[in-house]
Every structure is written in C-alpha cells, then in structure tokens.
Amino acid sequence: MAKTIEQRAAVTIGTFDGVHRGHQAILARLGEIARTEGLKRVAYAFVFPPRLAVKGETRGLLLPEETKVGLLERYVERVERARFKEVAHISAQEFVTQILLQQLQAGAIVVGEGFRFGRDRSGDVALLREICSRRSVEVIAVPPVIVGGRPVSSTRIRGLIRAGNVSEASTLLGRPPLLVGKVITGDRLGSELGYPTANLSVDQRVLLPKDGIYLVHASWETGRSPGLLYVGSRPTLRESEHRCEVHLFARSDTGEEGRLAVGELYGRTMQLDLQRKLREDMRFANLSQLQDQIGRDIERARSMLAQEN
C-alpha cells in the first residue's frame, strides 16, 4: 500500500484507460475544485480495468501503463497507482475511510456519475456522499460526455479500435488512438521490397487495432515522421506470427527524407498516433503484387497528408 499523502487533496478515482474525453471532463473539474479549495490534485488510478481483470482478459488496454500515467500527469500532481486485487476484498465503507480519507487525505472527491466501488461494486455515488458528509468532504459527480447520443466510454472505444475505426475512436478520445512499442529487429522483408519497416514490440496487454494498413504519425525521443502501419500476420507469406511494423516516410530526426536508417531506431521507444485506416489486410498471389500494392498505399497516404497540409 502506498504512503499516506500529507497535504489535503482533491481526489479522483478510476482506471482512466485511454484518458478519453469523459475522463478529461472529470480531471478538468478536479482541477477547478483543487484551485478553489487549495488542494493537491491526485488521481487514484487502477493499472488494469477491474472488469477486464475479473474476466481474466489478457489484452484490452487502450494505453500501456506508463503512457497513461504520463497523460494523467498533465492534469494532476500525483498519480497513485492501484492494483485491483489489493482492494477487491475491502468493503465500500473501508475503501472510503481507509483509502480515500486516510491514505489519500481527500478534502474533495470528483468521480463520474456511474462510479462504483468496494467489494462486489456495492458502493455508489449516494453512499460515497453519505460517508464523506460525516467528514465534511465534498463529493462531485460529473455527468458523462455524450457523443453521437451515447456516453463516451473505454468499452465503446475498444469496440471501435477492434473494428479498425480509429477515426471515430479519435473523436471519443479527443486525440488519435496511440500505439507504443519498442523497435526490434525483423526479417528485413520490407527492405528487400524497397520499403524498410520498423518492427514494434507492443505490450501484450494493449489492444491492437484490427488487421490492416493505417496512416500514422510516428514519434520517438529524437524525431518524428508520418508513415504507414501494418498490423497483421502477412497472409501472402502464410505466417502465423502477428506483427506491427511501420514504414516511415521521413526517416531523419529533422523530418527530412532518408537520413536516418531504420536500423538506427533499434531499441528506441516509438509512439504511433493512428490517423485513419487505409484498407484491410490482404493476401496477394506473390511478393511482386504485394510490392505494387504497398507503393499504391504510400502514394495514397502521401496524398492524404498533402491535403491535410
């Protein structure tokens, strides 16, 4: 269990997977309360969504842990990382008194209207208010953000990404979906075809978009570049291994063409902002047909980028 926070805090609780527009509304309200009351801003964030943990699902995160924490730190001064199994057994009353009031020193609590807590999700906002009122701690429930007649939620965004609909997912997230991985060596097939790729090793718990070709903006510690992401198992070669590999259009740290070889990226962490899906994964009769299609994909992507600029 984490150390007790010494300064009184405005606290929000949740998984915050994706840090989407609904989360952003809660975090913005948290900031307002903290400024008004002179409180420290704290997010009590579960590392893995409790619902996924209960179901035993191993892949479903919208963001790896460190990326999520980095986004949360734009809004709060401290992120308290929580493991669901550490608190799943305690009652709703104990969660409020031991975690929120004693450990986190909550002077105000900001949550979504549908917030549930405690063993078997037995606590709700009404109970939270009842317990906190005895300590004169204000509880603010933020309504959901509605897009397309439905609340923005991580579950809804997961469904869109599984379907490859990254454009609509971007609307709900308030930014493009992110994919983060470490560049590793591949079999250099892309180089042989004239289109070298950076192969990414992605956290196995993170949800991948539907197999296909995506226009992306890649960034790493010293550079950035637009490019094409391939997600799939290369059906033309009849492989079974699932891959994520990106062909970068500008391969230099200054954004200019061709000065940084893909090999110089090995071991670096790369973030991909998924802009839109170009097409489904396809099986071709031979590598020559695949090579021709890659050329057409790149031409189409460059045309899209030119229109954006």
N, C-alpha and C positions, 0 to 999 in steps of 0.2 A: 504494500500500500504506500502511496506517495506521502511525502511530508506535508504537514499542515501549513496552509498559507497564512502568513502573519497579517497581511493587510486585508481589510474587508473587501469583498469582491462582488462584482456583478457577474453572475454565472449563467452559462447556457450549457445544456446537456444534449448529447445526441451522437449519432455516428458521423454525420456530415459527409457521407460518401458522395463525392462529386463536387461538394461545396457549390450546389446549384442555386438558382435564384430564390428558392424558398429558404434555403439556409442563409443566403445573403441578406434577406429581409430580417431574419431573426438576429443575425450578427450586427446589422445596422441599428436595430432597436437596442441591442445590448450596449452599443457604443453611446447612444443617446443617454440611456439611463446612467451609465458609468460617468459620463461627463457631468450630468446634472447632480449626481449624488457624491461625486468624488471617490469613486470606487475603481478598483483594479478590474480589468476585463479578463475573464477566464473562460475557456472552453473545456468542458469535461467531455472528451471525445473517445468513443469506443473505436478500437482499432479495426474490428471486423463487425459488420452489421449483425446484431443479435439474431435476427430472423434467419439469416444465412447460416450463422453458427449453429442454431438449433437444428436446422435441416441437414447439417453436415455437408453443405455445398463447399467445394474447394475453390471454385472460380466464380467470381461475381463482383469483385471490387471495381468501381469506376476509376479509382486512383490508388497507386501504391501509398503506403503509409507516410513516407517522408514528403511526398508531393502534396498530400492532403494537409499535413501539418504546416508545410510552407505556405499554402493558401490561407489556412486559418490564421496564421501569424500576421497576415495583413490586417486582420480585424481585432486581434486580442494580444494581450501582453504575455499570456501564458496558456499553453495547451497541456492539459492534464490527460495523459494517455491512459485509457482504461481497457481492461480485458473483461469481456462479458462473464467469463467463468468465475472471475473473482467476486462478482457482486450478484450473480444469478440467484444465489441461495438466500439473500437477505430480504426481509420484508420491506414493503413500501415505507413504513414508518422509520425503519432503521436506515434506509437509503437516504432519506431526507435529513434525519438528525445526525447520523454518523458521517456521511459523505458530504452532503451539501452544506450543512450548517457548521459542523465541527471541523472537518478536514479542509473544506474549501472556503470557510468563513463567509458564506454567502450573505450579502446585505440586500441583494435583489436577485431574482431569478427570472430569466427570459427563456421561454420554450415555445414550441408550436402548439396550436390548439389541440392537436391529437396526441400530445405527449403522454406516454405510458411508462411506468417504472415499477421497480420492486419485483419480488418473486411472482412468477406467473403473470407479469404485467398487471398486477392488481391495482396499482395506483394510477390516478388520472389527475388532470389539472385541478379539479374541485378538491380532491384530497390534498394535493400539494399546497393549495391556498389555505386550507383549513389548518394544516400543520404549521405552515410558515407564519400564519397570522398570530400565533401564540408568541412568536419571537419578533413580531413587527417587521417581518421581511416581506417585501412586496413581490408578488408573482405576476408577471405579464405574459399573456398568451397571445402570440402573433398568428393572425389568420394565414391560411395557405395562399401562395401566389397562384392565380388561375391563368392558364394559357390554353386556348382552344376549348374553353368550357370545362376543363379538368384541372385538378391541382397538380402542380409540379412536384414530382417525387423521384427518388433514386430508382425505385422499381420501374416507373414509367420510362426513365432514361435508359435503364438497362435493356428494356424491350426494344427501344429504338436502335440502340447500338447492335444488339443481336441481329436485328433486321438490316443493318447496314445504313440506316437512315441517320447519318451523322449531321446532316443539315438541320433536321428538326431537333435532334438532341442538342445542337448548339443553341437553339432558341431557348430551350428549357434551362440549360446550364448558364447562359449569359456569356458564353465563350465557347470556342471549339472543344470537343472532347479531346482528352490528352492520352497519349500513349508514351510511356517512359521505359527505356531499356538500355542495357549496356551493349556497345558494339563489339561483336565477336567475329572470329574468322569463319568464312563459309567455304563452299567448294569452288568459288570463283567462276561459276557458270555465267553470271551476269557479265563479267569482264570478257569472257570468251565470246559472248554475243554482242559485245560492244557497248553494254550498258552496266557498268560496275555498280554493285549494290553494297550497302552497309547492312549486315545482318544483325538483328537485335535480339538479345536475350531479355525476355519480359517476365516479370514476377508471375509465377504460375497462378497466383490468386486473382490476378487482374483480368477482367473481362476483355476479350478481343472482339473487334468488330467482325461482322460477317465476312467470310472469304470474298476477296475481290481486290480491285485496284482503287486507291484513294489518292486524291490530291492532298498534299500535306505541306505544312511549313515546319521544317526541322530546325532545332537549335541545340547547341552544345556549349561547353564552357567558353570557347573562344570564337565561335562562329555561328552562322545560320544559313539556311538555304531552303528554297522551295524544292519539292520533289514529288515522286510517286511512291506510295507504299503498296507493297504486295503482301496480302495475308492469304495463306492457303498451303496446300500440300503438293503443289506443282503436278497437276494431273497429267500433263504432257509427258512427264518422266515417270509417271505411275509410282510416285513416292507416297509414303505414309506419314512422314515427319511434317508437322505443322510449322510453318515459317512466317516470320515477319522480316521483311527486308525492304530497304528504301533506296531508290536511285535519286541522287541529289543532282539538281540542275547546276547550281553554283557550288563548287567544291573547295572554296577557299575561305579562310577566316574573314576576309574582307568582303565576301559575297561575290567575288569575281569568278569567272569560269576557269575550272580545271587546274588550279594551282595546288590544291590540297588533295593528295591521293587518298582513296578510301582507306588504305592501309594505315594512314596516319591517325585514323579515328579509333583504331582498335583500343579497347579498354575504357573509352570515354562513355559517359552517360549522355544519351541523346533524348530530347523530348520532341514528340511529334504532335502538332496541332492538326487534327483531322478536319479538313475543309469541306470536302464533298466526295461522294463515291462516283467513280467514272464508269465502272462496269463490274459484272460478275467475274469470278474466276472461270477460266475456260480451258478445255483440253484441245490441243492442236495436233494435227497429223504428224508434224515434225518440228524440229527446232527452227527451221527457216521460217515457217509460218508464225511461230511464236515471236521470233525476232522482228518480223514485219509488224505484228500487232503492237509490240512494245513501242516501236517507232511511231505508230499512229497514236498510241496513248500519250506519248510525250508531246507530240505535236498538238493534240487536243488540250492537254494541260497547259502548255505554254500560251495557247490562245486564250484560255480562261484567265490566266494570270495577266495577260496584256489588257484584257477587258476590265479587270479589277483596277489596274493602274491608270 
